Amino acid sequence: MESWAYSDETVAANGVRGLKYVLQPPPDPERYALNQRVFTDGDPADLARLRQAYRVTWLLADSRAGAVSPALAGLARIRFSAGPVTVYELL
């Protein structure tokens, strides 16, 4: 789900609007919005959609990149945590 900057579409857009590929918008805005909401809102329905539609089983949250909902800890199993980084397994 992540690593938008390295998708084929984004790399191919290198230079569009004067932006390098790492600064291009994600190729699938709807999926990107879902991904972002999972971390900020911790909504069970969004987590279920990630699992069912995209077969996501792991989440890596880094609070330096943005807010991380405390609700995630109740919806997914924490498998690793170090400083600002937490890895969750979706159940």
VOBA-1610 file (N, C-alpha, C; in pm, whole numbers, padded with zeros to 5 digits, always signed):
BEGIN
Met+00082-00119+00000Met+00000+00000+00000Met+00087+00126+00000Glu+00196+00122+00068Glu+00280+00241+00078Glu+00384+00244-00034Ser+00482+00326-00017Ser+00589+00345-00115Ser+00535+00399-00246Trp+00441+00493-00236Trp+00379+00552-00354Trp+00483+00608-00450Ala+00587+00666-00394Ala+00687+00733-00477Ala+00761+00637-00568Tyr+00754+00509-00539Tyr+00828+00410-00617Tyr+00739+00327-00709Ser+00612+00364-00720Ser+00524+00291-00811Ser+00562+00324-00955Asp+00529+00236-01048Asp+00561+00261-01188Asp+00500+00392-01238Glu+00375+00418-01196Glu+00306+00539-01241Glu+00377+00665-01192Thr+00419+00663-01067Thr+00481+00781-01008Thr+00620+00805-01066Val+00696+00699-01082Val+00830+00714-01140Val+00818+00766-01284Ala+00719+00717-01357Ala+00699+00763-01495Ala+00660+00911-01501Ala+00603+00962-01391Ala+00562+01103-01387Ala+00674+01195-01343Asn+00794+01143-01327Asn+00907+01226-01285Asn+00917+01350-01375Gly+00920+01466-01315Gly+00931+01591-01389Gly+00800+01659-01420Val+00687+01588-01407Val+00557+01650-01433Val+00536+01763-01332Arg+00491+01875-01380Arg+00471+01996-01299Arg+00599+02036-01225Gly+00713+01996-01281Gly+00842+02033-01222Gly+00876+01957-01095Leu+00805+01847-01066Leu+00827+01771-00943Leu+00899+01641-00971Lys+00994+01609-00884Lys+01058+01478-00891Lys+00955+01370-00855Tyr+00983+01247-00894Tyr+00886+01138-00871Tyr+00850+01121-00725Val+00942+01146-00632Val+00911+01127-00490Val+00811+01230-00437Leu+00788+01336-00512Leu+00693+01440-00471Leu+00564+01438-00551Gln+00550+01343-00643Gln+00428+01331-00722Gln+00315+01280-00632Pro+00192+01314-00664Pro+00079+01262-00585Pro+00066+01111-00605Pro+00005+01042-00510Pro-00013+00897-00524Pro-00100+00865-00646Pro-00073+00754-00713Pro-00148+00719-00834Pro-00294+00680-00807Asp-00327+00641-00685Asp-00463+00601-00651Asp-00507+00681-00528Pro-00563+00800-00547Pro-00598+00887-00435Pro-00695+00823-00335Glu-00788+00741-00383Glu-00884+00678-00292Glu-00814+00578-00199Arg-00726+00497-00255Arg-00653+00401-00173Arg-00560+00473-00076Tyr-00496+00579-00123Tyr-00410+00659-00037Tyr-00489+00716+00081Ala-00608+00771+00054Ala-00691+00827+00161Ala-00730+00720+00263Leu-00766+00601+00215Leu-00798+00490+00305Leu-00678+00458+00393Asn-00562+00446+00333Asn-00440+00416+00406Asn-00415+00521+00515Gln-00428+00648+00481Gln-00404+00754+00577Gln-00505+00750+00691Arg-00633+00727+00659Arg-00738+00721+00762Arg-00713+00610+00861Val-00662+00497+00813Val-00637+00385+00904Val-00547+00429+01018Phe-00445+00506+00986Phe-00351+00550+01088Phe-00406+00663+01173Thr-00477+00758+01114Thr-00523+00874+01190Thr-00652+00847+01267Asp-00742+00764+01211Asp-00872+00743+01273Asp-00885+00610+01346Gly-00815+00507+01299Gly-00827+00375+01361Gly-00968+00319+01353Asp-01035+00339+01241Asp-01172+00292+01222Asp-01172+00144+01186Pro-01248+00062+01260Pro-01251-00082+01231Pro-01295-00114+01087Ala-01387-00036+01032Ala-01434-00062+00895Ala-01321-00039+00794Asp-01241+00063+00816Asp-01128+00088+00727Asp-01024-00024+00736Leu-00998-00071+00857Leu-00904-00182+00874Leu-00956-00307+00803Ala-01086-00333+00816Ala-01146-00449+00750Ala-01132-00437+00598Arg-01151-00316+00546Arg-01137-00297+00401Arg-00994-00322+00355Leu-00896-00276+00435Leu-00756-00303+00400Leu-00731-00453+00391Arg-00781-00526+00491Arg-00761-00672+00494Arg-00830-00740+00377Gln-00956-00706+00355Gln-01035-00778+00256Gln-01004-00737+00111Ala-00996-00610+00086Ala-00979-00563-00051Ala-00833-00566-00097Tyr-00740-00544-00003Tyr-00600-00530-00043Tyr-00507-00632+00023Arg-00566-00722+00103Arg-00490-00829+00170Arg-00375-00777+00255Val-00396-00662+00318Val-00295-00605+00407Val-00297-00682+00539Thr-00181-00722+00586Thr-00172-00793+00714Thr-00081-00722+00814Trp-00002-00626+00768Trp+00091-00555+00856Trp+00079-00404+00835Leu+00091-00331+00944Leu+00095-00185+00938Leu+00221-00138+01009Leu+00287-00042+00950Leu+00402+00021+01014Leu+00365+00167+01038Ala+00355+00205+01165Ala+00319+00342+01201Ala+00442+00413+01256Asp+00464+00532+01206Asp+00576+00615+01253Asp+00517+00751+01290Ser+00513+00781+01418Ser+00450+00905+01464Ser+00523+01029+01416Arg+00645+01013+01366Arg+00716+01129+01308Arg+00655+01170+01175Ala+00583+01077+01110Ala+00521+01104+00981Ala+00380+01161+00994Gly+00324+01154+01113Gly+00189+01205+01135Gly+00125+01137+01254Ala+00007+01181+01286Ala-00065+01128+01401Ala-00097+00979+01382Val-00088+00904+01492Val-00124+00762+01491Val-00231+00743+01598Ser-00346+00694+01557Ser-00458+00676+01648Ser-00427+00572+01755Pro-00455+00604+01881Pro-00438+00504+01986Pro-00534+00385+01969Ala-00641+00403+01891Ala-00737+00295+01866Ala-00673+00177+01795Leu-00566+00200+01719Leu-00501+00090+01647Leu-00458-00022+01741Ala-00412+00015+01860Ala-00364-00086+01955Ala-00475-00182+01996Gly-00600-00139+01991Gly-00711-00226+02024Gly-00767-00303+01905Leu-00724-00268+01785Leu-00776-00329+01664Leu-00677-00421+01594Ala-00551-00407+01628Ala-00445-00487+01567Ala-00344-00522+01676Arg-00273-00630+01657Arg-00175-00675+01755Arg-00042-00602+01735Ile+00009-00543+01842Ile+00140-00479+01834Ile+00244-00590+01835Arg+00328-00591+01731Arg+00431-00693+01718Arg+00571-00639+01746Phe+00586-00506+01734Phe+00717-00444+01758Phe+00694-00296+01785Ser+00771-00242+01876Ser+00764-00100+01904Ser+00902-00052+01948Ala+00946+00058+01890Ala+01073+00120+01928Ala+01063+00269+01901Gly+01064+00348+02005Gly+01054+00492+01990Gly+00926+00529+01917Pro+00937+00604+01809Pro+00817+00650+01738Pro+00756+00547+01642Val+00817+00429+01630Val+00773+00329+01532Val+00703+00212+01600Thr+00588+00175+01545Thr+00515+00058+01593Thr+00471-00024+01473Val+00490-00155+01482Val+00445-00247+01378Val+00327-00325+01433Tyr+00217-00322+01357Tyr+00094-00390+01394Tyr+00067-00504+01298Glu+00010-00613+01351Glu-00040-00721+01267Glu-00192-00714+01271Leu-00255-00712+01154Leu-00400-00709+01149Leu-00453-00847+01180Leu-00554-00851+01260Leu-00613-00979+01304Leu-00734-01014+01221
//
